[in-house]
Amino acid sequence: MPLAAVITIIGAVLTVLVLATYLISVALVLRRVDAKLRAVTADLHVVTEKTEPIEPIVGEINNDLAGVDDALRAVLAK
């Protein structure tokens, strides 16, 4: 086999090994990111479950504040 063919094969093998190493490292980083995103998503579900009971109370507060706003506007209009 000519020397040029051997060098070409070695270069191709090295290129494939470098690319494979790079892709494996990217896959490992993406796996860690996926695990962290799953944890954050699970925590967000917990937050939304814990804040659901507050919704009616916030509605009552907004209604009370709307009444106060109307009363203040009436005072300012006089």
C-alpha positions as CSV (number, residue, x, y, z in Angstrom):
1,M,0.0,0.0,0.0
2,P,1.4,3.4,-0.9
3,L,2.5,5.8,1.9
4,A,-0.1,8.4,0.8
5,A,-2.9,5.9,1.2
6,V,-1.8,5.0,4.7
7,I,-1.5,8.6,5.7
8,T,-5.0,9.3,4.3
9,I,-6.5,6.4,6.2
10,I,-4.8,7.5,9.5
11,G,-6.1,11.0,8.9
12,A,-9.6,9.8,8.3
13,V,-9.5,7.6,11.4
14,L,-8.2,10.4,13.5
15,T,-10.9,12.8,12.1
16,V,-13.6,10.3,13.0
17,L,-12.2,9.8,16.5
18,V,-12.1,13.5,17.1
19,L,-15.6,14.0,15.9
20,A,-16.9,11.1,17.9
21,T,-15.3,12.4,21.0
22,Y,-16.7,15.8,20.5
23,L,-20.2,14.4,19.8
24,I,-20.1,12.2,22.9
25,S,-19.1,15.2,25.0
26,V,-22.0,17.3,23.6
27,A,-24.4,14.4,24.3
28,L,-23.2,14.3,28.0
29,V,-23.7,18.0,28.4
30,L,-27.2,17.7,26.9
31,R,-28.0,14.9,29.3
32,R,-27.0,17.1,32.2
33,V,-29.1,20.0,30.9
34,D,-32.0,17.7,30.4
35,A,-31.8,16.5,34.0
36,K,-31.7,20.0,35.3
37,L,-34.6,21.1,33.2
38,R,-36.7,18.2,34.4
39,A,-35.9,19.2,38.0
40,V,-36.9,22.8,37.3
41,T,-40.1,21.7,35.6
42,A,-41.0,19.5,38.6
43,D,-40.4,22.4,40.9
44,L,-42.6,24.7,38.8
45,H,-45.4,22.3,39.1
46,V,-45.1,22.3,42.9
47,V,-45.1,26.1,42.9
48,T,-48.3,26.3,40.8
49,E,-50.0,23.7,43.0
50,K,-49.2,25.7,46.1
51,T,-50.3,29.0,44.7
52,E,-53.7,27.7,43.4
53,P,-55.5,28.4,46.7
54,I,-54.4,32.0,46.6
55,E,-56.3,32.8,43.4
56,P,-59.7,33.4,45.0
57,I,-58.2,35.6,47.7
58,V,-56.4,37.7,45.1
59,G,-59.7,38.1,43.2
60,E,-61.4,39.4,46.4
61,I,-58.5,41.8,47.1
62,N,-58.7,43.1,43.5
63,N,-62.5,43.7,43.9
64,D,-61.9,45.5,47.2
65,L,-59.2,47.7,45.6
66,A,-61.5,48.4,42.6
67,G,-64.0,49.8,45.1
68,V,-61.3,51.9,46.8
69,D,-60.1,53.2,43.4
70,D,-63.7,54.2,42.5
71,A,-64.1,56.0,45.8
72,L,-60.8,57.9,45.4
73,R,-61.7,58.9,41.9
74,A,-65.1,60.2,43.2
75,V,-63.3,62.2,45.9
76,L,-60.8,63.6,43.3
77,A,-63.6,64.5,40.9
78,K,-65.3,66.7,43.5
